[in-house]
């Protein structure tokens, strides 16, 4: 009988095909004796997709390659619920696992039953840390992300809410709870995910926010495990999409997220967020850049 994999890994690629080989090679180099299966999905890339993946990787029986004709964002990884690994690990195509990362994350999840997910510590290519940790978005925090809210927070509270939301006092060298973790390398407990992984209504932005919120709603917590490290090239795939598309999709996604999790508060917030988008567009036109992003 075939043994159950320890981890089912998914790598979702969109126009980062030049980086994909590095991520896959890091899985091979660091998996060791772990039982893993790896699903690599290409979301209709226009840069060659799997053409740049080596024949050695393609021949590895642990790897499956799934080309898609359309880009449906992170919703493409919902197929991972059909995989058999005890845990599911999402790895960005612009991420490189360091030795021991998979083993450390697996051991942590096995000994911490309250953990619904855990994230590795993210490093830049020069070894400096990336600060990609947030608290879960609430209606209060959504207001403080608007221009009006940021101004009030700055002059009335000394940016207290902004700093709290961004975990400005987070010690990256200690294992600690982080409500909304960095996405590029996350291990998930199946029971914490429920019937789906990614909400099809918000497949691009707020995927991590929605998943984190759902993990907490199911009674689990999320942790940073700094002993597991990866190198991450910041937002490579989103960096290759247009600014106007990103703004539109972000605006749409935050409204969907708030309506889903905070339906009553969202009725009050929607006009404020709409006015904020108009004001930001005006300011952006005047100063030529995104204000207080």
C-alpha positions as CSV (number, residue, x, y, z in Angstrom):
1,X,0.0,0.0,0.0
2,X,1.3,3.5,-0.9
3,X,2.2,5.5,2.2
4,X,0.3,8.7,2.9
5,X,2.5,11.7,2.1
6,X,3.6,13.9,5.0
7,X,3.0,17.0,3.0
8,X,1.2,17.8,-0.3
9,X,2.9,20.8,-1.7
10,X,1.4,23.2,-4.3
11,X,3.2,25.7,-6.4
12,X,1.1,28.1,-8.4
13,X,2.8,29.8,-11.3
14,X,1.7,32.8,-13.3
15,X,4.4,34.5,-15.5
16,X,7.2,33.7,-13.1
17,X,8.4,30.7,-15.2
18,X,12.0,32.0,-15.0
19,X,11.9,31.6,-11.2
20,X,9.9,28.4,-11.0
21,X,12.8,26.0,-11.5
22,X,14.5,27.5,-8.4
23,X,11.5,26.8,-6.2
24,X,11.1,23.3,-7.5
25,X,14.8,22.5,-7.1
26,X,14.7,23.7,-3.5
27,X,11.9,21.2,-2.8
28,X,14.1,18.4,-4.2
29,X,17.2,19.6,-2.4
30,X,15.5,19.9,1.1
31,X,12.8,17.3,1.2
32,X,15.2,14.5,2.3
33,X,13.3,11.5,3.7
34,X,10.0,13.3,3.9
35,X,7.1,11.8,1.9
36,X,5.9,14.7,-0.3
37,X,3.8,15.0,-3.4
38,X,4.1,18.2,-5.4
39,X,1.4,19.8,-7.6
40,X,2.7,22.5,-9.9
41,X,-0.1,24.6,-11.5
42,X,0.4,27.1,-14.3
43,X,-2.4,29.7,-14.5
44,X,-2.2,30.4,-18.3
45,X,1.2,32.1,-18.2
46,X,2.3,33.9,-21.3
47,X,6.0,33.5,-20.6
48,X,6.4,29.8,-21.5
49,X,4.9,28.2,-18.4
50,X,6.5,24.8,-17.8
51,X,8.8,25.1,-20.8
52,X,11.6,26.3,-18.5
53,X,11.3,23.5,-16.0
54,X,14.1,20.9,-16.3
55,X,13.5,17.4,-17.6
56,X,14.9,16.1,-14.4
57,X,12.2,17.7,-12.3
58,X,9.5,16.7,-14.8
59,X,10.6,13.1,-14.6
60,X,10.5,13.1,-10.8
61,X,7.5,10.9,-9.8
62,X,6.7,13.2,-6.8
63,X,5.8,16.0,-9.2
64,X,2.6,16.6,-11.1
65,X,2.1,19.4,-13.6
66,X,-1.2,21.0,-14.3
67,X,-1.5,23.5,-17.1
68,X,-4.6,25.8,-17.2
69,X,-6.1,27.5,-20.1
70,X,-7.4,30.4,-18.0
71,X,-6.1,32.3,-15.0
72,X,-8.5,31.9,-12.0
73,X,-6.0,33.1,-9.5
74,X,-5.4,31.2,-6.2
75,X,-8.7,29.4,-6.7
76,X,-6.8,27.0,-8.8
77,X,-5.3,25.4,-5.7
78,X,-8.7,24.1,-4.5
79,X,-7.8,20.9,-6.2
80,X,-5.3,20.3,-3.3
81,X,-8.1,19.0,-1.1
82,X,-8.1,15.9,-3.3
83,X,-4.4,15.3,-2.5
84,X,-3.6,12.9,0.3
85,X,-0.9,14.6,2.3
86,X,-1.5,15.0,6.0
87,X,-0.8,18.7,5.6
88,X,-1.0,21.1,2.6
89,X,1.9,23.5,2.0
90,X,1.6,26.5,-0.4
91,X,4.9,27.7,-1.9
92,X,5.3,30.6,-4.1
93,X,7.2,30.1,-7.4
94,X,9.6,33.0,-6.4
95,X,10.5,31.3,-3.0
96,X,13.4,29.1,-2.3
97,X,13.3,26.7,0.7
98,X,16.3,26.6,3.0
99,X,17.6,23.2,4.4
100,X,15.3,21.9,7.2
101,X,12.4,24.2,6.4
102,X,9.9,21.5,5.5
103,X,11.0,19.3,8.4
104,X,10.7,22.1,10.9
105,X,7.3,23.1,9.8
106,X,6.0,19.6,9.8
107,X,7.4,18.9,13.3
108,X,5.8,22.1,14.6
109,X,2.4,21.2,13.2
110,X,2.6,17.7,14.6
111,X,3.3,18.9,18.1
112,X,1.0,22.0,18.1
113,X,-2.6,20.7,17.6
114,X,-4.0,24.2,18.0
115,X,-2.1,25.4,15.0
116,X,-4.2,25.7,11.9
117,X,-1.3,27.0,9.9
118,X,2.3,28.0,10.2
119,X,4.6,30.2,8.2
120,X,8.3,30.2,7.6
121,X,10.5,33.2,8.3
122,X,10.9,35.2,5.0
123,X,14.3,36.5,4.0
124,X,15.4,38.8,1.1
125,X,18.2,37.6,-1.2
126,X,20.7,39.5,1.0
127,X,19.5,37.7,4.1
128,X,17.6,40.6,5.7
129,X,14.1,39.7,7.0
130,X,10.8,40.6,5.2
131,X,8.0,42.0,7.3
132,X,5.0,40.4,5.7
133,X,2.9,39.9,8.8
134,X,-0.5,41.5,9.6
135,X,-3.4,41.3,11.9
136,X,-6.6,40.1,10.5
137,X,-8.5,42.8,8.7
138,X,-11.5,44.1,10.7
139,X,-14.0,46.9,9.9
140,X,-12.0,49.1,12.3
141,X,-8.8,48.4,10.5
142,X,-10.4,48.8,7.1
143,X,-11.3,52.4,8.1
144,X,-7.8,53.1,9.3
145,X,-6.5,52.1,5.9
146,X,-8.4,54.9,4.2
147,X,-6.7,58.3,3.8
148,X,-9.1,59.8,6.3
149,X,-8.3,57.0,8.7
150,X,-4.6,57.2,8.3
151,X,-4.6,61.0,8.9
152,X,-6.7,60.5,12.1
153,X,-4.4,57.7,13.2
154,X,-1.3,59.7,12.6
155,X,-2.3,62.9,14.3
156,X,-4.6,61.6,17.1
157,X,-2.9,58.3,17.9
158,X,0.7,58.5,16.6
159,X,0.0,55.8,14.1
160,X,-0.9,53.3,16.9
161,X,-3.4,51.4,14.8
162,X,-1.2,51.3,11.7
163,X,1.7,49.9,13.8
164,X,-0.4,47.4,15.6
165,X,-1.9,46.1,12.3
166,X,1.6,45.7,10.8
167,X,3.1,44.0,13.9
168,X,5.7,46.7,14.2
169,X,7.0,45.2,17.5
170,X,7.1,41.6,16.2
171,X,10.3,39.7,17.2
172,X,11.1,37.6,14.1
173,X,13.4,35.4,16.0
174,X,10.8,34.0,18.4
175,X,8.0,31.5,17.6
176,X,4.9,33.6,18.0
177,X,1.3,33.9,16.9
178,X,0.7,36.0,13.8
179,X,-3.0,36.4,12.7
180,X,-2.3,36.9,9.0
181,X,0.9,35.3,8.0
182,X,3.2,35.8,5.1
183,X,1.8,33.8,2.1
184,X,5.0,32.6,0.2
185,X,5.5,29.5,2.4
186,X,2.6,28.3,4.5
187,X,1.7,24.9,5.9
188,X,-2.0,24.3,6.5
189,X,-3.9,21.8,8.7
190,X,-6.6,20.2,6.6
191,X,-9.2,20.4,9.4
192,X,-8.6,24.2,9.6
193,X,-9.5,24.8,6.0
194,X,-13.0,23.4,5.8
195,X,-14.7,22.6,2.5
196,X,-12.5,24.8,0.3
197,X,-9.1,26.4,0.4
198,X,-9.7,29.6,-1.6
199,X,-12.9,31.5,-2.0
200,X,-13.6,31.8,-5.7
201,X,-15.1,35.2,-5.2
202,X,-11.7,36.6,-4.1
203,X,-9.0,34.6,-5.9
204,X,-6.3,37.3,-6.2
205,X,-6.3,39.8,-3.3
206,X,-7.4,39.1,0.2
207,X,-6.9,35.3,-0.3
208,X,-4.5,35.2,2.7
209,X,-6.8,37.4,4.8
210,X,-9.9,35.3,4.1
211,X,-8.1,32.0,4.8
212,X,-6.6,33.3,8.0
213,X,-10.0,34.6,9.2
214,X,-11.6,31.2,8.5
215,X,-8.8,29.4,10.4
216,X,-9.5,31.5,13.5
217,X,-13.3,31.0,13.1
218,X,-12.7,27.3,13.2
219,X,-10.9,27.6,16.5
220,X,-7.3,27.4,15.4
221,X,-4.3,29.8,15.5
222,X,-1.5,30.7,13.1
223,X,2.2,30.9,14.0
224,X,5.5,32.2,12.8
225,X,8.1,29.5,13.0
226,X,11.4,31.4,12.6
227,X,13.6,28.2,12.6
228,X,12.1,27.5,9.2
229,X,13.5,30.0,6.6
230,X,13.1,30.7,2.9
231,X,14.3,33.3,0.5
232,X,11.5,35.2,-1.2
233,X,11.7,37.5,-4.2
234,X,8.9,40.0,-3.3
235,X,5.6,39.7,-5.1
236,X,7.2,38.7,-8.4
237,X,4.0,37.6,-10.1
238,X,1.9,40.5,-9.0
239,X,4.8,42.8,-9.9
240,X,4.2,41.7,-13.5
241,X,0.6,42.8,-13.7
242,X,-0.7,46.3,-14.4
243,X,-1.1,48.9,-11.6
244,X,-4.7,49.7,-12.7
245,X,-5.7,46.1,-12.6
246,X,-4.2,45.6,-9.1
247,X,-6.0,48.7,-7.8
248,X,-9.4,47.5,-9.2
249,X,-9.0,44.0,-7.9
250,X,-7.9,45.1,-4.5
251,X,-10.9,47.5,-4.2
252,X,-13.3,44.8,-5.3
253,X,-11.8,42.1,-3.0
254,X,-11.9,44.1,0.2
255,X,-15.6,44.8,-0.3
256,X,-16.3,41.1,-0.9
257,X,-14.2,40.1,2.2
258,X,-16.0,42.6,4.4
259,X,-19.4,41.7,3.1
260,X,-18.7,38.1,3.8
261,X,-17.3,38.3,7.3
262,X,-18.8,41.6,8.6
263,X,-22.1,42.1,6.8
264,X,-23.5,44.7,9.1
265,X,-20.4,46.8,9.5
266,X,-19.8,46.6,5.8
267,X,-23.0,48.6,5.1
268,X,-21.4,51.6,6.9
269,X,-17.9,51.1,5.5
270,X,-18.8,50.8,1.9
271,X,-19.5,54.5,1.3
272,X,-16.3,55.4,3.2
273,X,-14.3,53.0,1.1
274,X,-15.9,54.3,-2.1
275,X,-15.1,57.9,-1.2
276,X,-11.6,56.9,-0.3
277,X,-11.0,55.3,-3.7
278,X,-12.2,58.5,-5.4
279,X,-9.9,60.7,-3.2
280,X,-7.0,58.4,-3.8
281,X,-7.5,58.6,-7.6
282,X,-7.5,62.4,-7.4
283,X,-4.4,62.6,-5.2
284,X,-2.7,60.0,-7.4
285,X,-3.4,62.2,-10.5
286,X,-2.0,65.3,-8.7
287,X,1.2,63.8,-7.2
288,X,1.8,61.0,-9.6
289,X,2.0,58.2,-7.1
290,X,-0.1,56.1,-4.7
291,X,-0.8,58.2,-1.5
292,X,-0.1,56.6,1.9
293,X,-0.1,53.1,0.4
